[in-house]
Amino acid sequence: MRIAEISTPEIRQSHNDSQSQSQLHQHLISQIESSIKQTENLSPGKLVPDTISGDIRLTLTQLSKVAPFPNSLKLVIWKLGYRLWNACVDLSNTTSLRSLPSSKAEEHAKLRHVAADLLYIAGDVSGVPSPAIKSASFYHKTGVKWHELRKFDLASSCFEKATDLLSKIDLDLVSDAGEKKLFLDLNIARSKTAWEVSDRNLAVALLNRGQELAIRVAGSLQSPRQSVLNVRKKRSVQ
């Protein structure tokens, strides 16, 4: 359709729809930011309210329904994810998760999970280097937390998300040593969780793949198989 053929009412309706969606975006972002501020403002040693992660996740679900987003909004979502993650790190630095009641320790993990989901929903953000790898890193670290809490289904879910993100990246094109190591660390973490839930076939398959990854990432690294065996040996002694 030529520009001249678009009627004035159609142009006005399109403009109104765009404006309405932008207002909805801002409303939902404002709600998420409010919950993150609550987390940031918690005093050291104060327990995280059980409602914060649920509130953010509910709003995030609503936000995901009005995707795709312009890059400017993606960047805002990305920054909110990092703010929430850093707030979680600050809380962890002042409170030992092992000393918390299980429900409170899980709330910490839920907040990290939501932070990872914020990066995931933002997707590829122009101006952010290696966004997929950073997003995968958040899921990997969150999965490790869930594993420590013995919530293996949630750990597996995080590891699978991270694996999906990294599967789209050619390891040989990654130059940063830390980013390269993430591929191996994730593989080891997945194998540990698979072992815990008695999925021996998957655990062994991941370990075998890890042997190749270890060579590609750094030949001096401890082999994935030995890493897992050492972890299990320590647990048997405890």
C-alpha positions, 0 to 999 in steps of 0.5 A: 500500500502506498503512503498516499493510500493510507487514510488519516484514521488508520494513521491515527489508530496506528499511532494510538496503538503504538503509544498505548503499548509504550505506556504499558511497557513503561508501567510494567517496567516501573513495577519491576523496578519498584520491586528491585528497589525493595531488594536493594534497600534491604538492610544487611542481615534482613530476610528477603520478603517471600513476595518480591520474586513472585511479584517480579515474575508475575510482571515479567510474564505480562511483559513477555506477552507484549514483546518484541521490544525496541532496543532502548527498552531491551537495554532498560530490562537488561540493566534491571536484571543486573541491578537485581543480580547485584542486589542478590550478591550483596545480600549473599555477602552479608548472609550465609544462605546455609544459615537461613531457613530453607524458604528464605534461602530459596527466595534468594535463589528465586530472585537470582532466577528472575534476574536471569530471566530478565536478561533472557527476555531482553535477548540480543541488546545492541551495545551490550557485548556477548549478551547471550554468554552473559545471560547463560552465565546468570543461568549457570550460576543460578542453577548451581544455587538450586543444585546446592539447595537440592532443587534439581529440577530447577537446577536442570531448567537453568542449565538447559536454558544456558545450554540453549543459549551457548549452543548458538555460539561457536566456541572457537570464535570466543576469545575471552578465557572466562567466557570459554570456561563457562562452556566447560563449567556448565557441562560439568554442572549439568553432569553433577545434577544428572548424576544426583537424579540418577540419570546416569546415561546423561551424566556420562554423555555430558562427561564424555563431551566435557573431555573434548571441551576441556581440551578445547578450552584449556588443556591444563584444566582438571578433567570434568570426570575427575572433577565430578568424582572428587565432588562425590568423594567429598560428599561420601566422606562428610 
